[in-house]
Amino acid sequence: MKLLFYDSEIPEFLRNKGNPIGGACVRQYAIARGLVDNGCTVGILTWKGANEYIGQQQINFDLVESFPRNKGIKILRAFYLWMPLLYKAVNRYRPDYLFQKGASPSTLMLGIIAKLSGVRFVYMATSNKDGDERLATVRNRFPRYMFYMGLKFATTIVCQNNYQHDSFVKMFPNKKVILMRNPYLNTSGLDQVKPLEQRSYFAWIGNYRTVKNLPAVYEIAKRMPDYNFKIAGARTFKRDFDLKTKEAVINLEKLSNVDFVGHLKREQIIPFLSNAYALFNTSHLEGFSNTFLEAFAAGTPVITREEIDPDGIIASNNLGKVVQHYPEFQQALLDITNDPNYQEVAANCQRYLQEEHGAKWITGNLLKHLENNHNGKEEKELVI
């Protein structure tokens, strides 16, 4: 089977210069690699010059170049310049399926291209807000309208958790909706779990965006002056760097127990997490954070709110601690450093990851579902 994924961030991910990359891109890369391991031909539909940009790398999938990323009038260029070039690229590649991730006007653009090309269109949810009213808090009316119109072209919707799955089933009861856990690509094995006494800080990873809730990070670190905190990430789009987030960064920089380490390259993430007592997540909203899987790979427990724990996997599988409200974070962080069963929890994180999130296994099941659809078998809901 031949599959094509639209993604403008993958070249940056492959170049690995330390530029900010979203978790949805990391997920997309793992899915692509997993599908290749299952015998598929996989392409990433992206911008012109991407192959030269990444240099001489051995990658197992195709970078399908199309549009010039820095030319044209912003917003409008997507339709008068990019769309015709994307259409030509899709028709040259001739995939069986075209995938697009994230709620944006691109959903409509790619949906139309897929329809005109006679290709099945798959939408991949990246956040819980994609399927409910909270999308209005981050997208204006016109982009939301274009996104919802684009979803009408989708033959299949792929979700990360049960909440997304149920939301899209209600929204589109006649479409095929798949629940597929995020895959983790492990190419070199997992390192031995470090004992608690060899760890020295609490870790936080994320781009500096409103939804990641850096003000809560500041309040937690301020109340725990005897513990060190390391923050990994960077500012991304200006529109997401609101005043409260900016003030939180300034205030965090003033705390003597907080260290900003910047955006991490791929090979730096696991060592960073393996030296942490825990990864804590303060987000207002997530779908399925890839940082959770990276923490599990490092054998590092996760601390987050119940609303952010995807389908309760952290609480039900003993992978860290889950709280209901932000004021409870401080006690949860203290408890993890005093847990007599810490080593057992840390080892359990790696075990769970290996058993439940292998990229080849998860994408193999996705492929079976797509093959069933391609052969005309009705299967409107599937859990992977």
C-alpha beads as a LAMMPS data file, in Angstrom:
LAMMPS data file: protein, C-alpha beads

384 atoms
383 bonds

1 atom types
1 bond types

-500.0 500.0 xlo xhi
-500.0 500.0 ylo yhi
-500.0 500.0 zlo zhi

Masses

1 110.0

Atoms # bond

1 1 1 0.000 0.000 0.000
2 1 1 1.178 3.524 -0.799
3 1 1 0.530 6.226 1.802
4 1 1 1.195 9.967 1.690
5 1 1 1.310 12.251 4.765
6 1 1 1.138 16.041 4.545
7 1 1 3.688 17.557 6.944
8 1 1 5.783 20.722 6.638
9 1 1 7.695 20.074 9.899
10 1 1 9.252 16.696 9.072
11 1 1 12.261 18.234 7.234
12 1 1 13.030 20.309 10.344
13 1 1 12.677 17.182 12.462
14 1 1 15.109 15.296 10.211
15 1 1 17.582 18.202 10.079
16 1 1 17.586 18.123 13.895
17 1 1 19.147 21.525 14.496
18 1 1 17.213 22.071 17.705
19 1 1 14.355 24.105 16.207
20 1 1 10.990 23.775 17.977
21 1 1 8.955 20.831 16.704
22 1 1 5.418 19.917 17.708
23 1 1 4.512 16.569 19.219
24 1 1 2.216 15.857 16.274
25 1 1 5.253 15.860 13.990
26 1 1 7.075 13.376 16.248
27 1 1 3.981 11.158 16.152
28 1 1 3.777 11.436 12.361
29 1 1 7.424 10.403 11.982
30 1 1 6.912 7.323 14.181
31 1 1 3.816 6.346 12.201
32 1 1 5.650 6.732 8.891
33 1 1 8.589 4.629 10.061
34 1 1 6.285 1.991 11.501
35 1 1 4.378 1.703 8.229
36 1 1 7.627 1.359 6.284
37 1 1 8.609 -1.486 8.617
38 1 1 5.284 -3.096 7.702
39 1 1 6.180 -3.059 4.007
40 1 1 4.369 0.114 2.915
41 1 1 5.641 2.771 0.530
42 1 1 5.399 6.021 2.499
43 1 1 5.820 9.613 1.393
44 1 1 5.839 12.902 3.280
45 1 1 4.220 15.669 1.230
46 1 1 6.153 18.807 2.068
47 1 1 7.832 21.951 0.727
48 1 1 10.165 22.408 -2.226
49 1 1 13.848 21.974 -1.370
50 1 1 13.256 19.621 1.570
51 1 1 15.543 16.868 0.260
52 1 1 18.455 19.255 -0.133
53 1 1 17.681 20.806 3.260
54 1 1 18.030 17.548 5.219
55 1 1 21.295 16.649 3.465
56 1 1 22.657 13.164 2.908
57 1 1 20.493 11.183 5.297
58 1 1 19.338 7.606 5.026
59 1 1 15.571 7.827 5.429
60 1 1 13.197 4.988 4.689
61 1 1 10.439 7.097 3.170
62 1 1 10.082 9.677 0.394
63 1 1 10.080 13.439 0.823
64 1 1 7.594 14.514 -1.849
65 1 1 8.343 18.160 -2.640
66 1 1 5.630 20.534 -3.800
67 1 1 5.220 24.194 -2.778
68 1 1 7.822 26.952 -2.128
69 1 1 7.388 27.684 1.570
70 1 1 8.510 31.337 1.657
71 1 1 6.812 32.722 -1.439
72 1 1 3.426 34.332 -1.906
73 1 1 0.979 36.223 0.291
74 1 1 0.519 34.613 3.702
75 1 1 -2.760 32.729 4.211
76 1 1 -3.879 33.350 0.616
77 1 1 -0.859 31.552 -0.858
78 1 1 -2.099 28.237 0.497
79 1 1 -4.903 28.305 -2.074
80 1 1 -3.630 30.238 -5.091
81 1 1 -0.032 28.918 -4.997
82 1 1 0.332 25.849 -2.784
83 1 1 -2.883 24.037 -3.651
84 1 1 -2.201 23.593 -7.399
85 1 1 1.353 22.414 -6.671
86 1 1 0.184 20.023 -3.955
87 1 1 -2.425 18.643 -6.350
88 1 1 0.254 17.977 -8.980
89 1 1 2.527 16.313 -6.399
90 1 1 -0.262 14.038 -5.136
91 1 1 -1.127 12.987 -8.663
92 1 1 2.507 12.236 -9.473
93 1 1 2.923 10.128 -6.334
94 1 1 -0.454 8.368 -6.742
95 1 1 -0.992 7.207 -3.134
96 1 1 -3.850 5.029 -1.940
97 1 1 -4.404 7.340 1.042
98 1 1 -3.611 10.982 1.823
99 1 1 -3.243 11.886 5.527
100 1 1 -3.464 15.315 7.176
101 1 1 -3.047 16.132 10.880
102 1 1 -4.342 18.961 13.044
103 1 1 -7.375 21.249 12.883
104 1 1 -6.580 23.950 10.307
105 1 1 -7.620 25.311 6.900
106 1 1 -5.215 22.733 5.451
107 1 1 -7.850 20.093 6.218
108 1 1 -10.121 21.585 3.566
109 1 1 -7.272 22.120 1.118
110 1 1 -6.028 18.526 1.386
111 1 1 -9.561 17.139 1.442
112 1 1 -10.361 18.828 -1.880
113 1 1 -7.066 17.656 -3.380
114 1 1 -7.774 14.081 -2.297
115 1 1 -11.274 14.251 -3.800
116 1 1 -9.996 15.610 -7.130
117 1 1 -7.204 13.018 -7.199
118 1 1 -9.443 10.062 -6.415
119 1 1 -7.500 9.358 -3.213
120 1 1 -8.991 8.396 0.151
121 1 1 -8.525 11.198 2.693
122 1 1 -7.656 10.491 6.347
123 1 1 -7.766 13.124 9.078
124 1 1 -5.562 12.586 12.167
125 1 1 -6.659 14.337 15.374
126 1 1 -3.885 15.937 17.428
127 1 1 -5.791 17.402 20.383
128 1 1 -9.001 16.867 22.317
129 1 1 -10.180 20.275 21.142
130 1 1 -10.321 19.045 17.531
131 1 1 -13.684 17.423 18.163
132 1 1 -15.404 19.807 20.578
133 1 1 -16.315 23.433 21.224
134 1 1 -12.894 24.318 22.686
135 1 1 -11.499 24.675 19.179
136 1 1 -13.105 28.138 19.243
137 1 1 -10.605 29.200 21.924
138 1 1 -7.635 28.753 19.575
139 1 1 -9.088 29.163 16.055
140 1 1 -11.128 32.002 14.592
141 1 1 -14.483 31.353 12.944
142 1 1 -13.268 31.178 9.327
143 1 1 -10.396 28.693 9.947
144 1 1 -12.814 26.572 12.005
145 1 1 -15.335 26.616 9.182
146 1 1 -12.676 25.486 6.701
147 1 1 -11.561 22.713 9.045
148 1 1 -15.095 21.375 9.518
149 1 1 -15.737 21.562 5.772
150 1 1 -12.516 19.623 5.215
151 1 1 -13.622 16.868 7.574
152 1 1 -16.548 16.160 5.277
153 1 1 -14.065 14.902 2.675
154 1 1 -12.464 12.446 5.126
155 1 1 -13.213 8.765 4.650
156 1 1 -11.515 7.933 7.963
157 1 1 -10.693 9.860 11.156
158 1 1 -7.853 8.635 13.380
159 1 1 -8.040 9.568 17.084
160 1 1 -5.567 9.322 19.975
161 1 1 -7.908 8.584 22.876
162 1 1 -11.463 7.616 23.750
163 1 1 -12.607 11.207 24.263
164 1 1 -11.603 12.149 20.718
165 1 1 -13.077 8.924 19.381
166 1 1 -16.465 9.479 21.025
167 1 1 -16.523 13.153 19.965
168 1 1 -15.947 12.359 16.302
169 1 1 -18.384 9.431 16.310
170 1 1 -21.085 11.854 17.509
171 1 1 -20.031 14.465 14.962
172 1 1 -19.841 12.045 12.030
173 1 1 -21.825 8.886 12.857
174 1 1 -21.474 7.566 9.307
175 1 1 -17.705 7.932 9.002
176 1 1 -15.087 5.365 9.948
177 1 1 -13.410 6.408 13.205
178 1 1 -10.264 4.705 14.507
179 1 1 -8.762 4.947 17.972
180 1 1 -5.008 4.507 17.592
181 1 1 -2.601 5.050 20.486
182 1 1 0.489 7.102 19.753
183 1 1 3.378 4.876 18.622
184 1 1 6.911 5.117 19.983
185 1 1 9.800 4.450 17.632
186 1 1 12.605 2.619 19.428
187 1 1 15.596 1.999 17.153
188 1 1 18.391 1.421 19.654
189 1 1 16.845 -0.266 22.689
190 1 1 16.074 1.198 26.106
191 1 1 18.756 2.214 28.588
192 1 1 18.823 0.806 32.096
193 1 1 16.587 2.704 34.485
194 1 1 18.493 5.056 36.784
195 1 1 17.833 4.771 40.537
196 1 1 16.199 7.666 42.356
197 1 1 19.428 8.750 44.080
198 1 1 21.061 9.423 40.701
199 1 1 18.330 11.869 39.672
200 1 1 18.422 15.517 40.610
201 1 1 15.525 17.583 39.219
202 1 1 11.955 17.709 37.979
203 1 1 11.599 18.015 34.202
204 1 1 9.103 19.960 32.120
205 1 1 9.050 19.807 28.297
206 1 1 6.952 21.865 25.926
207 1 1 6.813 24.791 23.549
208 1 1 6.059 28.096 25.254
209 1 1 2.408 28.306 24.336
210 1 1 -0.723 29.359 26.192
211 1 1 -2.127 25.832 26.284
212 1 1 1.020 24.460 27.999
213 1 1 0.319 26.629 31.070
214 1 1 3.726 27.965 32.104
215 1 1 2.140 30.104 34.872
216 1 1 1.387 26.836 36.707
217 1 1 5.041 25.776 36.289
218 1 1 6.094 29.027 37.949
219 1 1 3.725 28.565 40.896
220 1 1 4.951 24.995 41.464
221 1 1 8.659 25.848 41.264
222 1 1 8.214 28.911 43.487
223 1 1 6.617 26.793 46.213
224 1 1 9.422 24.200 46.099
225 1 1 12.666 26.214 46.493
226 1 1 14.602 23.195 47.814
227 1 1 14.099 21.230 44.568
228 1 1 15.617 21.890 41.157
229 1 1 13.539 22.236 38.005
230 1 1 14.726 22.047 34.409
231 1 1 12.564 23.424 31.613
232 1 1 13.080 22.288 28.029
233 1 1 11.397 24.051 25.152
234 1 1 11.211 27.295 23.225
235 1 1 8.851 29.991 22.038
236 1 1 7.070 29.128 18.782
237 1 1 4.390 31.297 17.167
238 1 1 3.900 34.846 18.400
239 1 1 0.120 34.389 18.555
240 1 1 0.560 31.594 21.131
241 1 1 2.949 33.581 23.347
242 1 1 0.382 35.558 25.312
243 1 1 1.107 38.024 28.103
244 1 1 0.614 35.511 30.940
245 1 1 2.983 33.041 29.288
246 1 1 5.573 35.767 28.734
247 1 1 5.321 36.897 32.379
248 1 1 5.657 33.295 33.560
249 1 1 8.876 32.835 31.580
250 1 1 10.299 36.076 33.013
251 1 1 9.355 35.043 36.554
252 1 1 10.767 31.533 36.133
253 1 1 14.075 32.974 34.945
254 1 1 14.328 34.823 38.264
255 1 1 14.047 31.652 40.371
256 1 1 17.385 30.214 41.492
257 1 1 16.067 26.635 41.411
258 1 1 14.959 26.795 37.754
259 1 1 17.197 26.135 34.762
260 1 1 16.116 26.724 31.150
261 1 1 17.870 24.233 28.869
262 1 1 16.323 25.348 25.570
263 1 1 14.837 23.155 22.870
264 1 1 16.391 19.698 22.914
265 1 1 17.624 17.763 19.911
266 1 1 16.239 14.261 19.483
267 1 1 19.258 12.526 21.008
268 1 1 19.143 14.793 24.082
269 1 1 15.581 14.061 25.188
270 1 1 15.991 10.614 26.790
271 1 1 19.184 11.541 28.750
272 1 1 17.420 14.706 29.943
273 1 1 14.451 12.706 31.200
274 1 1 16.473 9.831 32.653
275 1 1 18.121 12.231 35.116
276 1 1 14.785 13.613 36.323
277 1 1 12.731 12.428 39.284
278 1 1 9.656 12.838 37.098
279 1 1 8.256 14.613 34.075
280 1 1 5.394 16.894 35.090
281 1 1 2.816 18.218 32.648
282 1 1 0.777 21.350 33.412
283 1 1 -1.136 21.678 30.127
284 1 1 -4.683 22.923 30.007
285 1 1 -5.344 20.547 27.111
286 1 1 -3.641 17.640 25.323
287 1 1 -4.525 14.758 23.044
288 1 1 -1.795 12.273 23.840
289 1 1 1.502 13.916 24.737
290 1 1 4.515 12.296 23.075
291 1 1 6.594 13.500 26.015
292 1 1 4.799 10.860 28.101
293 1 1 6.114 8.110 25.831
294 1 1 9.611 9.615 25.929
295 1 1 9.477 9.691 29.728
296 1 1 8.372 6.052 29.816
297 1 1 11.293 5.175 27.519
298 1 1 13.652 6.811 30.008
299 1 1 12.027 4.965 32.911
300 1 1 10.806 8.259 34.348
301 1 1 7.357 8.548 35.973
302 1 1 4.871 11.185 34.794
303 1 1 2.864 13.565 36.959
304 1 1 -0.140 15.278 35.412
305 1 1 -3.801 16.107 35.893
306 1 1 -6.559 13.541 35.494
307 1 1 -7.933 15.467 32.499
308 1 1 -4.580 15.151 30.694
309 1 1 -3.998 11.463 31.482
310 1 1 -5.104 9.835 28.176
311 1 1 -7.788 7.263 28.974
312 1 1 -6.337 6.964 32.467
313 1 1 -3.250 5.022 31.344
314 1 1 -0.940 6.650 33.894
315 1 1 -3.242 6.043 36.837
316 1 1 -4.320 2.539 35.836
317 1 1 -0.855 1.268 34.855
318 1 1 1.166 2.716 37.765
319 1 1 3.212 5.040 35.555
320 1 1 3.399 8.028 37.894
321 1 1 0.877 10.157 39.769
322 1 1 -2.327 11.834 38.648
323 1 1 -3.989 14.770 40.412
324 1 1 -7.267 16.580 39.859
325 1 1 -6.241 20.183 40.478
326 1 1 -3.091 22.275 40.060
327 1 1 -2.544 22.943 43.820
328 1 1 -2.075 19.176 44.263
329 1 1 1.044 19.093 42.057
330 1 1 3.417 20.084 44.855
331 1 1 2.464 17.159 47.076
332 1 1 2.539 14.725 44.138
333 1 1 6.071 15.832 43.250
334 1 1 7.179 15.439 46.851
335 1 1 5.544 12.025 47.078
336 1 1 7.337 10.707 44.009
337 1 1 10.744 11.560 45.485
338 1 1 9.852 9.693 48.680
339 1 1 8.177 6.687 47.101
340 1 1 9.774 3.455 48.416
341 1 1 8.545 1.716 45.250
342 1 1 10.050 4.317 42.906
343 1 1 12.288 1.821 41.104
344 1 1 9.344 -0.479 40.474
345 1 1 7.307 2.379 39.003
346 1 1 10.243 3.470 36.818
347 1 1 10.784 -0.051 35.465
348 1 1 7.052 -0.394 34.887
349 1 1 7.146 2.688 32.632
350 1 1 9.539 0.954 30.235
351 1 1 7.613 -2.299 30.336
352 1 1 4.332 -0.576 29.514
353 1 1 5.899 1.325 26.622
354 1 1 7.350 -1.802 25.054
355 1 1 4.132 -3.781 25.388
356 1 1 1.624 -1.129 24.311
357 1 1 3.246 1.470 22.050
358 1 1 5.573 -0.265 19.601
359 1 1 5.473 1.612 16.280
360 1 1 5.492 -1.474 14.066
361 1 1 2.706 -3.207 15.988
362 1 1 0.430 -0.156 16.203
363 1 1 0.860 0.863 12.568
364 1 1 0.473 -2.750 11.483
365 1 1 -3.022 -2.734 12.955
366 1 1 -3.743 0.606 11.296
367 1 1 -2.653 -0.880 7.997
368 1 1 -4.979 -3.878 8.424
369 1 1 -7.879 -1.516 8.999
370 1 1 -7.020 0.553 5.930
371 1 1 -6.691 -2.601 3.831
372 1 1 -10.126 -3.743 4.982
373 1 1 -11.579 -0.378 3.991
374 1 1 -9.761 -0.475 0.669
375 1 1 -11.287 -3.862 -0.054
376 1 1 -14.774 -2.596 0.732
377 1 1 -15.286 -4.187 4.156
378 1 1 -17.422 -2.107 6.514
379 1 1 -15.665 -1.357 9.768
380 1 1 -16.782 1.992 11.158
381 1 1 -15.036 1.812 14.494
382 1 1 -11.749 0.198 15.460
383 1 1 -9.517 0.377 18.503
384 1 1 -5.792 -0.186 18.023

Bonds

1 1 1 2
2 1 2 3
3 1 3 4
4 1 4 5
5 1 5 6
6 1 6 7
7 1 7 8
8 1 8 9
9 1 9 10
10 1 10 11
11 1 11 12
12 1 12 13
13 1 13 14
14 1 14 15
15 1 15 16
16 1 16 17
17 1 17 18
18 1 18 19
19 1 19 20
20 1 20 21
21 1 21 22
22 1 22 23
23 1 23 24
24 1 24 25
25 1 25 26
26 1 26 27
27 1 27 28
28 1 28 29
29 1 29 30
30 1 30 31
31 1 31 32
32 1 32 33
33 1 33 34
34 1 34 35
35 1 35 36
36 1 36 37
37 1 37 38
38 1 38 39
39 1 39 40
40 1 40 41
41 1 41 42
42 1 42 43
43 1 43 44
44 1 44 45
45 1 45 46
46 1 46 47
47 1 47 48
48 1 48 49
49 1 49 50
50 1 50 51
51 1 51 52
52 1 52 53
53 1 53 54
54 1 54 55
55 1 55 56
56 1 56 57
57 1 57 58
58 1 58 59
59 1 59 60
60 1 60 61
61 1 61 62
62 1 62 63
63 1 63 64
64 1 64 65
65 1 65 66
66 1 66 67
67 1 67 68
68 1 68 69
69 1 69 70
70 1 70 71
71 1 71 72
72 1 72 73
73 1 73 74
74 1 74 75
75 1 75 76
76 1 76 77
77 1 77 78
78 1 78 79
79 1 79 80
80 1 80 81
81 1 81 82
82 1 82 83
83 1 83 84
84 1 84 85
85 1 85 86
86 1 86 87
87 1 87 88
88 1 88 89
89 1 89 90
90 1 90 91
91 1 91 92
92 1 92 93
93 1 93 94
94 1 94 95
95 1 95 96
96 1 96 97
97 1 97 98
98 1 98 99
99 1 99 100
100 1 100 101
101 1 101 102
102 1 102 103
103 1 103 104
104 1 104 105
105 1 105 106
106 1 106 107
107 1 107 108
108 1 108 109
109 1 109 110
110 1 110 111
111 1 111 112
112 1 112 113
113 1 113 114
114 1 114 115
115 1 115 116
116 1 116 117
117 1 117 118
118 1 118 119
119 1 119 120
120 1 120 121
121 1 121 122
122 1 122 123
123 1 123 124
124 1 124 125
125 1 125 126
126 1 126 127
127 1 127 128
128 1 128 129
129 1 129 130
130 1 130 131
131 1 131 132
132 1 132 133
133 1 133 134
134 1 134 135
135 1 135 136
136 1 136 137
137 1 137 138
138 1 138 139
139 1 139 140
140 1 140 141
141 1 141 142
142 1 142 143
143 1 143 144
144 1 144 145
145 1 145 146
146 1 146 147
147 1 147 148
148 1 148 149
149 1 149 150
150 1 150 151
151 1 151 152
152 1 152 153
153 1 153 154
154 1 154 155
155 1 155 156
156 1 156 157
157 1 157 158
158 1 158 159
159 1 159 160
160 1 160 161
161 1 161 162
162 1 162 163
163 1 163 164
164 1 164 165
165 1 165 166
166 1 166 167
167 1 167 168
168 1 168 169
169 1 169 170
170 1 170 171
171 1 171 172
172 1 172 173
173 1 173 174
174 1 174 175
175 1 175 176
176 1 176 177
177 1 177 178
178 1 178 179
179 1 179 180
180 1 180 181
181 1 181 182
182 1 182 183
183 1 183 184
184 1 184 185
185 1 185 186
186 1 186 187
187 1 187 188
188 1 188 189
189 1 189 190
190 1 190 191
191 1 191 192
192 1 192 193
193 1 193 194
194 1 194 195
195 1 195 196
196 1 196 197
197 1 197 198
198 1 198 199
199 1 199 200
200 1 200 201
201 1 201 202
202 1 202 203
203 1 203 204
204 1 204 205
205 1 205 206
206 1 206 207
207 1 207 208
208 1 208 209
209 1 209 210
210 1 210 211
211 1 211 212
212 1 212 213
213 1 213 214
214 1 214 215
215 1 215 216
216 1 216 217
217 1 217 218
218 1 218 219
219 1 219 220
220 1 220 221
221 1 221 222
222 1 222 223
223 1 223 224
224 1 224 225
225 1 225 226
226 1 226 227
227 1 227 228
228 1 228 229
229 1 229 230
230 1 230 231
231 1 231 232
232 1 232 233
233 1 233 234
234 1 234 235
235 1 235 236
236 1 236 237
237 1 237 238
238 1 238 239
239 1 239 240
240 1 240 241
241 1 241 242
242 1 242 243
243 1 243 244
244 1 244 245
245 1 245 246
246 1 246 247
247 1 247 248
248 1 248 249
249 1 249 250
250 1 250 251
251 1 251 252
252 1 252 253
253 1 253 254
254 1 254 255
255 1 255 256
256 1 256 257
257 1 257 258
258 1 258 259
259 1 259 260
260 1 260 261
261 1 261 262
262 1 262 263
263 1 263 264
264 1 264 265
265 1 265 266
266 1 266 267
267 1 267 268
268 1 268 269
269 1 269 270
270 1 270 271
271 1 271 272
272 1 272 273
273 1 273 274
274 1 274 275
275 1 275 276
276 1 276 277
277 1 277 278
278 1 278 279
279 1 279 280
280 1 280 281
281 1 281 282
282 1 282 283
283 1 283 284
284 1 284 285
285 1 285 286
286 1 286 287
287 1 287 288
288 1 288 289
289 1 289 290
290 1 290 291
291 1 291 292
292 1 292 293
293 1 293 294
294 1 294 295
295 1 295 296
296 1 296 297
297 1 297 298
298 1 298 299
299 1 299 300
300 1 300 301
301 1 301 302
302 1 302 303
303 1 303 304
304 1 304 305
305 1 305 306
306 1 306 307
307 1 307 308
308 1 308 309
309 1 309 310
310 1 310 311
311 1 311 312
312 1 312 313
313 1 313 314
314 1 314 315
315 1 315 316
316 1 316 317
317 1 317 318
318 1 318 319
319 1 319 320
320 1 320 321
321 1 321 322
322 1 322 323
323 1 323 324
324 1 324 325
325 1 325 326
326 1 326 327
327 1 327 328
328 1 328 329
329 1 329 330
330 1 330 331
331 1 331 332
332 1 332 333
333 1 333 334
334 1 334 335
335 1 335 336
336 1 336 337
337 1 337 338
338 1 338 339
339 1 339 340
340 1 340 341
341 1 341 342
342 1 342 343
343 1 343 344
344 1 344 345
345 1 345 346
346 1 346 347
347 1 347 348
348 1 348 349
349 1 349 350
350 1 350 351
351 1 351 352
352 1 352 353
353 1 353 354
354 1 354 355
355 1 355 356
356 1 356 357
357 1 357 358
358 1 358 359
359 1 359 360
360 1 360 361
361 1 361 362
362 1 362 363
363 1 363 364
364 1 364 365
365 1 365 366
366 1 366 367
367 1 367 368
368 1 368 369
369 1 369 370
370 1 370 371
371 1 371 372
372 1 372 373
373 1 373 374
374 1 374 375
375 1 375 376
376 1 376 377
377 1 377 378
378 1 378 379
379 1 379 380
380 1 380 381
381 1 381 382
382 1 382 383
383 1 383 384
